[in-house]
Amino acid sequence: MKAEYMEDCPEYLKDYLLNLKLIRDRADRTEEAYYIDLRTFLRYLKIKNKAVDKDTPFEEITIKDVPFSYIENFTLFDAYEYMNYLKEVRGNETATRARKTSALKQFYAFLCNKAKLLENNPLDNLELPKVKNKLPKYLSLEQSIELLKNIDSRYKERDFCIICLFLNCGMRLSELVALNLSDYSKDNRTLRLFGKGSKERIIYLNDACVEAVENYLKVRPQNAKDPDAMFISMQQKRIDKRRVQAIVEEMLKKAGLSNLGITTHKLRHTSATLMYQHGGVDPLVLKEVLGHKSIATTEIYTHLSNDNLKNAAEANPLAHQKIENNKDEK
C-alpha cells in the first residue's frame, strides 16, 4: 500500500524513498522520517529560489513541483547556508540538524551513485554538526521499584505488564506496541521483537516478566477487534504509541516521579543501566538484548554512577598512603 505522503513527492524523491523501502529494507516509519526531513529541504529550496509567496506558512509549502534543477544547482556552500537556516530560522537543535544533514547527504549519494541523475555529488565533503554525547536520563533501582509499586489504574494488569517489560527487557516503544500474542512463548519464556529495519530478535523473560504477562493475559479482552495484538486499548484495538506514553506518564505521576523527564525511551535507558550496573551484564550481551547494530551505541548506556566512580577511587591501592614525617627534621 502506497503511503499518502508519496503523493506530495516529486519523482526523484519517490525513487529514493522506494529505494529505502525495497532495496535497503528500511521500515515504514524510517521511510517516513526521511520524507519529513527531505520535505523540509525541498521547502527550503522553494523559499531560496523565490518560488513561493513569502507569506506562505512553511508547513503549507508543497514540494511536488520542486524542479530537479534546484537539486542540480545546489552547492556545498548552499548546504552550509541550509544548515544555518535550520539553526537560526527553524530553531533546530544540534542533534536534529545532524540528522537532517545526514539525510540530505544520503539523498545526494543516491542521486549520484545509484540513480545516476547527478554527474558529481556536491555534498561528498559536507561535514555533519558534531553532537555531544549526553548521558541518558534514567531511573535508579529504588525509583524503578517505586514506579512498579505504584501502578494503579482501571487496567492495572495491562499497565503493570507494559512497564515491567520496559524496565526488565529494554524494548523500544515501537517494539512493544507491535507485539502479537504469537510472539510470546510461555514454555520458552521468550518474546519475539521486531526492531529497527524490521530486524527480528528473541529476548528471554525473567520471572517478573512471565508473571506479569500471564496475569495480564488472564484479563485481556477476548473480543478484541485486533485478535492478534498483545496489548489492547479501551476501544478493543491494538494499543498505540500515544496511549502507552500516556500510561507511563500517569504511572510516573502516581509514583511521584513525574518531574524527572522520564519517557518510554528513558525506561529503555533505565533497563540497560540497571542490567549493567546491578546485574553486571557484559556490554556485548547488552548489545544483543537491546537490538543495537553497533557496540558504540550500547556504550552510552554503560555510563558509571557517582558511586561507581567513588568506589573506583577508593579501590586504588594507594588510596590510604600518607606522607611520612621526617624524623631527622629539626
Solvent accessible surface area in square Angstrom, and as a share of the most:
residue,aa,sasa,rsa
1,M,233,1.04
2,K,123,0.52
3,A,36,0.28
4,E,150,0.67
5,Y,37,0.14
6,M,5,0.02
7,E,104,0.47
8,D,37,0.19
9,C,1,0.00
10,P,9,0.05
11,E,114,0.51
12,Y,18,0.07
13,L,0,0.00
14,K,30,0.13
15,D,68,0.35
16,Y,0,0.00
17,L,0,0.00
18,L,74,0.37
19,N,27,0.14
20,L,0,0.00
21,K,68,0.29
22,L,126,0.63
23,I,130,0.66
24,R,97,0.35
25,D,95,0.49
26,R,72,0.26
27,A,11,0.08
28,D,90,0.47
29,R,99,0.36
30,T,32,0.19
31,E,6,0.03
32,E,75,0.34
33,A,46,0.36
34,Y,29,0.11
35,Y,9,0.04
36,I,69,0.35
37,D,6,0.03
38,L,2,0.01
39,R,58,0.21
40,T,11,0.07
41,F,2,0.01
42,L,0,0.00
43,R,22,0.08
44,Y,16,0.06
45,L,1,0.01
46,K,14,0.06
47,I,67,0.34
48,K,74,0.31
49,N,63,0.32
50,K,176,0.74
51,A,50,0.38
52,V,36,0.21
53,D,94,0.49
54,K,191,0.81
55,D,118,0.61
56,T,44,0.26
57,P,67,0.42
58,F,22,0.09
59,E,113,0.51
60,E,118,0.53
61,I,5,0.02
62,T,78,0.46
63,I,0,0.00
64,K,111,0.47
65,D,92,0.47
66,V,3,0.02
67,P,56,0.35
68,F,46,0.19
69,S,49,0.31
70,Y,41,0.16
71,I,0,0.00
72,E,95,0.43
73,N,109,0.56
74,F,5,0.02
75,T,64,0.37
76,L,60,0.30
77,F,141,0.59
78,D,18,0.10
79,A,0,0.00
80,Y,86,0.33
81,E,71,0.32
82,Y,1,0.00
83,M,24,0.11
84,N,85,0.43
85,Y,30,0.11
86,L,0,0.00
87,K,104,0.44
88,E,114,0.51
89,V,100,0.58
90,R,87,0.32
91,G,52,0.50
92,N,31,0.16
93,E,131,0.59
94,T,46,0.27
95,A,59,0.46
96,T,35,0.20
97,R,31,0.11
98,A,11,0.09
99,R,119,0.44
100,K,18,0.08
101,T,1,0.00
102,S,30,0.20
103,A,4,0.03
104,L,2,0.01
105,K,52,0.22
106,Q,53,0.23
107,F,1,0.00
108,Y,0,0.00
109,A,34,0.26
110,F,20,0.08
111,L,0,0.00
112,C,17,0.10
113,N,83,0.43
114,K,144,0.61
115,A,35,0.27
116,K,150,0.63
117,L,83,0.41
118,L,17,0.09
119,E,163,0.73
120,N,111,0.57
121,N,21,0.11
122,P,41,0.26
123,L,1,0.00
124,D,94,0.49
125,N,119,0.61
126,L,4,0.02
127,E,126,0.56
128,L,78,0.39
129,P,22,0.14
130,K,186,0.79
131,V,67,0.39
132,K,169,0.72
133,N,139,0.71
134,K,170,0.72
135,L,128,0.64
136,P,16,0.10
137,K,112,0.47
138,Y,66,0.25
139,L,0,0.00
140,S,40,0.26
141,L,65,0.32
142,E,121,0.54
143,Q,54,0.24
144,S,4,0.03
145,I,87,0.44
146,E,71,0.32
147,L,0,0.00
148,L,43,0.21
149,K,146,0.62
150,N,44,0.23
151,I,4,0.02
152,D,88,0.46
153,S,38,0.24
154,R,194,0.71
155,Y,67,0.25
156,K,103,0.44
157,E,71,0.32
158,R,8,0.03
159,D,2,0.01
160,F,67,0.28
161,C,0,0.00
162,I,0,0.00
163,I,0,0.00
164,C,2,0.01
165,L,0,0.00
166,F,0,0.00
167,L,11,0.06
168,N,45,0.23
169,C,6,0.03
170,G,0,0.00
171,M,0,0.00
172,R,26,0.09
173,L,24,0.12
174,S,18,0.11
175,E,2,0.01
176,L,1,0.00
177,V,19,0.11
178,A,47,0.36
179,L,3,0.02
180,N,44,0.23
181,L,63,0.31
182,S,90,0.58
183,D,8,0.04
184,Y,29,0.11
185,S,32,0.21
186,K,117,0.49
187,D,136,0.70
188,N,100,0.51
189,R,92,0.33
190,T,13,0.08
191,L,0,0.00
192,R,80,0.29
193,L,1,0.01
194,F,80,0.33
195,G,3,0.03
196,K,142,0.60
197,G,25,0.24
198,S,68,0.44
199,K,129,0.55
200,E,91,0.41
201,R,31,0.11
202,I,85,0.43
203,I,9,0.05
204,Y,169,0.64
205,L,8,0.04
206,N,68,0.35
207,D,103,0.54
208,A,52,0.40
209,C,0,0.00
210,V,18,0.10
211,E,110,0.50
212,A,4,0.03
213,V,1,0.00
214,E,39,0.18
215,N,60,0.31
216,Y,5,0.02
217,L,46,0.23
218,K,158,0.67
219,V,85,0.49
220,R,17,0.06
221,P,43,0.27
222,Q,152,0.67
223,N,119,0.61
224,A,12,0.09
225,K,142,0.60
226,D,39,0.20
227,P,89,0.56
228,D,85,0.44
229,A,0,0.00
230,M,1,0.00
231,F,3,0.01
232,I,4,0.02
233,S,14,0.09
234,M,98,0.44
235,Q,112,0.50
236,Q,52,0.23
237,K,108,0.46
238,R,75,0.27
239,I,2,0.01
240,D,83,0.43
241,K,81,0.35
242,R,199,0.73
243,R,73,0.27
244,V,0,0.00
245,Q,73,0.32
246,A,30,0.23
247,I,0,0.00
248,V,1,0.01
249,E,110,0.49
250,E,69,0.31
251,M,1,0.00
252,L,5,0.03
253,K,148,0.63
254,K,106,0.45
255,A,14,0.11
256,G,59,0.56
257,L,16,0.08
258,S,71,0.45
259,N,128,0.66
260,L,63,0.31
261,G,40,0.39
262,I,14,0.07
263,T,66,0.38
264,T,9,0.06
265,H,86,0.39
266,K,47,0.20
267,L,0,0.00
268,R,4,0.02
269,H,14,0.06
270,T,0,0.00
271,S,0,0.00
272,A,0,0.00
273,T,0,0.00
274,L,26,0.13
275,M,37,0.17
276,Y,56,0.21
277,Q,46,0.20
278,H,114,0.51
279,G,55,0.53
280,G,63,0.60
281,V,37,0.21
282,D,71,0.37
283,P,41,0.26
284,L,116,0.58
285,V,80,0.46
286,L,0,0.00
287,K,38,0.16
288,E,113,0.51
289,V,39,0.22
290,L,0,0.00
291,G,22,0.21
292,H,13,0.06
293,K,192,0.81
294,S,48,0.31
295,I,57,0.29
296,A,63,0.49
297,T,61,0.35
298,T,0,0.00
299,E,96,0.43
300,I,66,0.34
301,Y,6,0.02
302,T,20,0.12
303,H,19,0.08
304,L,89,0.44
305,S,29,0.18
306,N,127,0.65
307,D,97,0.50
308,N,50,0.26
309,L,97,0.48
310,K,131,0.55
311,N,91,0.47
312,A,66,0.51
313,A,66,0.51
314,E,96,0.43
315,A,79,0.61
316,N,77,0.39
317,P,129,0.81
318,L,128,0.64
319,A,44,0.34
320,H,147,0.66
321,Q,129,0.57
322,K,165,0.70
323,I,167,0.85
324,E,145,0.65
325,N,140,0.72
326,N,98,0.51
327,K,195,0.83
328,D,126,0.65
329,E,133,0.59
330,K,239,1.01
